[in-house]
Amino acid sequence: MTEVFDDSTLTEIAYLICGDEPPLLYRKGYEIAAFFQRAGWDDVPEYDGSTPRHRWTRELLSERQEDGTDEAERAVLRLANRLEYYNQQQEYRATLKRLNEVLVLDGRRIGEVGGQLALVRCEAGFEDEARQLPRVELKVSVEEVVSDPELAAAVQLRLDEARTCYEQGGYTSAVIMLGSLLEGVLAHAAQVRAARVSMPKPLRNMGLNDFLNFAYENKWIEYDAKLSSELIRQYRNLVHPLAERQKGHSPNRDTLDMCWPVVNATLNDLAATATAMAPAPTPRAPSRGRAAAQRPSPSSRARRPGGGTTAGM
């Protein structure tokens, strides 16, 4: 569905594209036209200087939105793209911060879906009031944790669905998704990694708590990830409505703000230890019988032709 922006939002977006106020990235007229082309616009006119840059940019955004295209949305996402800011980190951070301050007033912000920049829904309000997904930041891709491509796609889908549930207020569904994907990646690690510590029970009989302990004992995750993941395990059990009634508590936004960094930390740990192998087996000492057969005894040397030892012995 094409995003439609309020007129005041388009005005602010135009200011960000022009970048007249430091530390924003300043763009000359011809650079603005090139910016729109990089955003995927067709038939971008040249800036002729007859109108101020901001007005020209604002009119272009408004015209494309009135035409029913998604080009205004493309321009917004291009503003948030790091590729626009080569060796200009300060400008990038300032633009992204200001862009989210503008978008969040209308209940949107810059996020990621499937590893790609996207506009995602959030609670409308001022930026310092709006709640966003907390950090610890996920520093890796799912493919760095899960070597099976089909399983990696399934895990990524659950991660995306959990984010959608979070944004839409489906907190119980989100925490169940997080627990599910956490158990899935830990089970995969138990299947494919060489373990220093033996599995406590058959794989089919292990649950999330078993997998967490097993991963920690094998040094695939750190202690903080193991300890904090207990929270997700407890809330994941609320998939049963009776358990939710007995606890007298339903997951809310605060719950997800605590659980999400735990998943990120665990995935980061698993990626960092993806190449961990079990120690090589210690070479076995040769048996006494084999050693005796290889080393000549004094009596065998005495029986050799000539009654002496061979040269070099």
N, C-alpha and C positions, 0 to 999 in steps of 0.2 A: 504494500500500500504506500503510495506517494505521500511523503510528509508535507504538510502545509504549514507555513510559518506566518505568524502575525506580522503586520506591517512594521511594528516597532522592533521585532526580532530581526527582520530583514535589514532594517536601518543599522542595527548594531553589528550584524554580520558584515555589512559593507564597510563599516569602520575598521573591523578587524582585517579584512582583506587589504584595505589601503595601508593600514599600519602607520598612521600619522603620529601616534603617540608612543614614545619610547616606554618600555623596551620592546614594543611590538615590531614585527618585521616590516619595514617600509618597502612598498612596491610602487614603482613608477607606472605611468599609464600603460606602456607597452608590456610591462611585467604583469599587470593585472590581466590583460588579455591572454598572455601566455599561461597564467595561473588557471583561468577558466578552461583553457585547452587541456591542461594536465588533469583537470577535474573531469574530463570526458565530454566537454561541451562541443557541439558542432556549430559551424558558421559563426564564430566569434568575431564581431566587428573590431576594427582597429580603433584605438583611442585617438581622437583627433584634437584633443585639447580645447574644444569649444565649450565644454562644461567642466565644472570641478570633478576631480577623480571620484570623490565619494558619491556625488549625485549620479554620475554615469554608471558606477558600479551598482548602486541601489536600483536604478531603473532597469538594468539588465536582469538582476535577480528577480524583480517584480514581474517583468515581461515573461521570463521563462516559467515562473510559477503560474501565471495566468494562463499560459499555454497548456498547462496540465502535465508538464514533464517533471522528472525527478531531478532536474539539473540544479535547483537550489540546494537540495539535499546533498548532491554530489559535491557542491562547493563547500558546504559545511564540513563534510567528511575530509575533503582535501585540506582544509584549514587545520584539521587535527592530525594530519599525516606527517610523521617525522621526516619523510622524504622531502618535504618543503623547506626543511631547516638544516641543511647540511652545515655542520660545525657552528650552529647557532642555537645552542641549547637554551640559553636565557630567553631568546625570542619565542622558542617553541613552548616553553613552560608558561610564559606570560600569556600567549595566545590561547593555549588550552584552558588555563584557569579562567580567563575572561569569557571564553566561549561557553564553558559550562555554567558560569554565572548567568549568562544570557538565556541559555536553553532551559535551565532548571526552573525558571519562572513559569515556563509553559509545560513543565512535567516531563522534560526530556534531558538527556545528557549524552556525552560521548562514552561508549562502552565497546565491548567486543562480543561478537557472536561467531562461534566457530573459528576463532583466531583472527577474525577480520573486524576492522573498525565498523561500528554501526551506531545508529541512534537508538537508545533504549529508554523505556519509560521509567520514571521515578516519581517520587512524591514531589508535587509542585511546591515551590516556596523559594526563599532566598538561599543562596549557596551555603551560607553558614548554618542554615537550619536544615537543609536537605541531607538525608543520610545516604551514604554511598557504601558500596561493598568495601569492607575493611581490608587492611593489609595485615598479615604477611602477603606479599605479592607472589603470584605464581610466576616463576622464572623459567619454566620449561614448558614444552609441548607434551601432549599426552603420548605422542609417538616416542618420546624419549624415555617413557616409563613402561609402556606396553609394546612389546615387540611384534605381537600378532596384529596385522593391519585391521582385520575385521573387528577384533575386540577393542582396538584403539578407537575405531569409529564409533562403536557402541558406547564406550566410556565418554568420548567427547560429546556425544548426543545427550547423555545424562547430565554432563556438566552444563551444557547449554540450557537444558530444560530446567535444571535447578536455578540457573540465573533468571530465566523467564518467570519461574514461580516466585522468586525473590522480588523481582520488580513489580509483579502483579499482586503481591500480598499473600501468596499461597505458601505460607511459611512451613506448615506441616509437610506439604508435598516436597518442598525444597530440601528440608533436612532428611527426609526419607531418601531422596535422590542422592544426596551427598553420602549417606551411609552406605547405600547400595554400590555406588561407584568406588568408594573406599574399599569395601570388601572385595570387589571385583579385581582391583589392581593388586591388592595384597595376595589374593588367591593365585593370580597369574605369576607373581614373583615367587610364590612357594612352589609353583609347578616348574618354572624354567630356570631358577637360579640354583647354583651349587650351594648347599647349606652346610655350615660348620656344626650346627646343632640339629639333631634329628627332630622330625615332625612328631608332635606328641600323640597324634591320633591320625587315622586315615583322612585324606584331604576332604572327602565327601562329608565327614562328620565334624569338620571344623567350622566355627563361627567367627564373627568379626573379632571378638576378644582373643580367640586362639590365634588368629592371623596376626593381630597386633603384637602379641607376646612373641610369636615366632619370628616376626620381622625384626623386632628389637633385639632378641637374643642372637640373631645372626648379623646384627650391626647394619641392617639395611635402613633403619629409621633411628632417629635419636630419641632420647628419653622424653623430651618435651612433647614430641609428636605422639608417642605412645600414651602418655598420661592424658594429654588433652583430648585424644580421640575417644576416650571413655565417655565424654560428654555426647559425642555424636552417636555412639552406640546406645546410650540411654534414650536419646530422643528418637533414634531410628525405630526403637521398639514401639513407639506410639503409632506405628502403622496399624496397630490393633486398637480400635476405638475404646474397648474396655480398659486397656492399659492407660489410655489418656484420661478416662473418667476416674480411675483409681488414683492417679497422680494428682488430679485436680488442676492440671496445668497444660496449656497448649503452647506449642512453639510460637514465638512472635519474632518481630524484627531483631530484637536484642539477641534472641537465641541464634539466629543466623549470623549476626555480627560476631558472635563468639565461635561458631562452628566453621565458618568458611575459611578463616586463616589456618585452622587446623588441617583441613584438606590440602590447602596450598603447601603448608609446611611438609606434610607427609609426602606429597608428590615430588616436591623439591628434593627431599631426602632420598626417595627411591631413584630418582634420576641420577643423583650424585653417586649412588652406589650401584648403578646398573651393571658395571663391569666387575663387581665384586665376585671373586671366585673362592672356593674352598681351598685351604692350604694344600699344597702338593703332598702326597703321602710320603712319609719318611722311608727311605730305601731300607729294605730288610737286610739284616746281616746274613751272610751265607751260613748255611747249616754246617754243623761240625762234620757230618758225613761228607758233604760236598767239598769242604775245605781240605779234609784229609785226603780226598781223592786227587785234589789238585797239587798239594804240596808233597814232594817226595820225602819219604821217611829215611832215616839213616840206614835202615835195613835194606830199603829198596835201592838206595844209591850203592850200597855194598854189593848188590847182586847184578849191577850193570856190567856190561862187558868191560873188562880191564880193571874192575874192582874199584874205580875211582869216580869222581864227580865229573860232570860235563863242564866245558869251558864256561866261565863267567859266573858260576855258582859259588 
